[in-house]
């Protein structure tokens, strides 16, 4: 009977230790999560912007050297860096998933362009 009682006390003590450490862990997470979030902030990426009053071509030319997503009217999307923009074509290099390939895209087939404007610091 003594052995059974000692074993039950050991189990209760172990359970209590686990509960205390779990409570401390949860309190630590709840305390430090807002502090970590407060240290990072969203900042604008320099040199990246759209000019709404300008033409589509002007906006494309301003994105030379930038990483963009180009959405086609067909539904296909290309991600890569704008190498150059001509009168009717845009040259995209380092296409995502095909880093050793480039694409030459007709500008009239583009339906939208997505560009990363903000980043976490």
N, C-alpha and C positions, 0 to 999 in steps of 0.2 A: 504494500500500500504506500509506503514511504517513497519507493522508487517511482511509482506512478505519479504521486503528488510532485516530486522533484522534476519529473519530465514535463508536467503541465506548467510548472512555474517557468521552466526554461523556454517553452513554446510561447508563453505569454510575454516574457521578457523580449524574445526575438521579434515577436509581432509588434510590440511597443517600439522597439528600435527602428523597425522598418517604417512604421507610421510616422515617427519623428523625423527621420531622414527624408521621407517623401514630402512632408509638410515644409521642411527647410528648403528642399529643392524647388517646390512650387512657389514658395515665397520669393526665392531668388530670381526665378524666371519672371514672375510678375513685376518685380522691382526693376530688373535690368532691361526688360524688353522696351519700355518707353524711352529709356535713356539711350539705348542703341539707335532707336528710330529717330531720336531728336538730333543725333550727331550727323546723320546723312541728310542731304538736302538736294532738291532737284535744281539743276542749273541749266541754262541755255547753252547749246553748243555754238561756239562762235562761227560765224560765216555761213550758217545754214538758215535760210528763211525763204518764204514765198513772197512774191510781189503780186498781189491780187489785181492791181491796176495795170500790170504789164501783161504781155502776151504769154501764151503757153510756151512758145519758143524761148522767150527771155528767161522764164523760170527754168527751163531745161539747161540753158547755157550757164546760168548761175550755179547749177549743181555739178559742174565739171569737177571731177576728183572726189565726189561724195558718194557714199554708199546709199543706194536707193532701191526701192521695190517698184517695179514697173508693172502695172496691171494692164493687160491687153483686153481689147474688146472681145476676144475669143474666150476669155476667162483664165488664160494662162498668166502666171506671174513670174517675172524674172527679178532676181536680186543680184546686184553687182555694183561696180563702180562706173560712173559716167566718165568715159575717156574723152569723147568729143561729141559735139552736136553740129550737124550740118543743116542744110535747108529742108531736107526731107527725111534724113536718117539720124539715128543716135547710135553711137558705138558704146556698148557695155562690156566691161572686162571683168575677169575674176568672178564669173557667175557662181553663185552659191551651189554647192554640190557638183560643180564642174569647173573648179578653180583654174584649170588649164585651157578653158574655152572662153571665147568672146562671142558676142552677139551683135548683129547689125539689125536694128529694128526700125521699121517705118513709123514715123512720128504720127501719121494719121491713124494708125492702128492702136495707139495708146489711149486707154480710157481714164487712167488715173496714175498718179505718182505718189508714193509714200516715202517720207524721209524722216529720220530720227532727229528731232529738234531739241530734246532734253535728255539729260543724263544725271545719274546720282553721283554726288561727290561726298 
